[in-house]
Amino acid sequence: MSLEIRWSEPALQSLAEVLEYTFDEFGEQQYQKLRKQVMDAVRRISVTLYIAAVEPYSDDVGVELRGYLVIPHIKIIYSFTDTHLYVEYIKNTYLSEETMLEHMGYSL
């Protein structure tokens, strides 16, 4: 059974940025492929919550955040409760953790 999926505003914004970059640099076909890969991965996570390790900065922000690598440079940052999967951010792995956490509203 899968959990209900909820997207945070930073997750929607970061997804839009990643997809826009992909479209601009690699075209429509790669854009569609990456979009499908991200959405399939989110659905997979909603069924198998522990599929990814806890991120090391979770202790610093006080929330258990997990990171699932979709492709070598794109990672889904998520958390969950008993009833919901929260997609927190779509991270380009070149982006520093500090910058990502700032975009998410956390300060270290």
N, C-alpha and C positions, 0 to 999 in steps of 0.2 A: 504494500500500500504506500502511495506517495503522499507527501505533505503538500499543503497548499503553498504555492510559491508567491512570495512578495518581493518586489524590487524596490530598493531605496532610490531616492533621487540621485545621489552620487553614482549609483550603479547604472541607472538609465543614462546619465550624462556621460559616464566613462565608456559605456557600450557605444553610444552614438559617436563619440570621438574615435574610438578604435575602428568602427565600421566606416566612418567617413575617411579616415586615413587609408584604410584598405582599398576603398573604392577609388580614391584619388591616385594612389600609387600603383594599384594592380588591376583595377577594372571591375566591372560588374560580376563576372564569373567568380573571382576570388572573394568579393564582397558577399555574394550569396552563399558560397561555401563556408566562409568563416561564421556568418550569421547562423547557419544550420548547425555547425559544430558547437557553437556556444549554447544555443537553445537545447540541443540534444544533451549536452553535458549538464545543463541545469536540471533537466528532467531526470537524468541518471543520478545526480546528487540527491534529488528529492526522494529517491527510493533507497539509496545507499548512502546515508548521511556521513558515515565514517570513512568514506572512500579516500579522503585527503587528510593529511596530518594537520595538527594545530599549528598555526603560525607562531613563530617565536615572540613576536611583539604583542601577543594576546594578553600576557600578564601586565604589560605596560599600560594597556588601555582598559583592562578590566572586563573584557568580553572575549569569549572563546571564538576566535576567527580561524577558519580553515581555508586553505588555498588549493584549488584543483587546477592543474595545468591542462589547458585545452590543447594548445599547440606550444611549441618551445618558448614563445614570448608573450603568450596571453594566459592569464590566470584568473579564475573566478574566486573571489574572496566571499565567503559566506558564513552565516551562523544559523542556528536553528533552535526551535523549542519543540515541545511535544506535538504541536499541531502545524507549525509553519517553518518553511525554509525561507530565510532572508538572504537574498543576493545583495551583498553590501557594496561590491565594487568589481569592475572588470579591469584588471591591472595589466598594463604593458610592463613586462618584467624589467624594462630599462628604467622605469620610473622608480625613484627611491621610495622606500617604505615610509619615510618621514613625510614626503610630499603626498603620497597616497592617503596616509592617515589624516593629514590636514584637510584634504578634499572631502574626507569622510566626516570631518567635524571633531576629530580627536586631536589633542595636543599632548606632546610627550614632555 
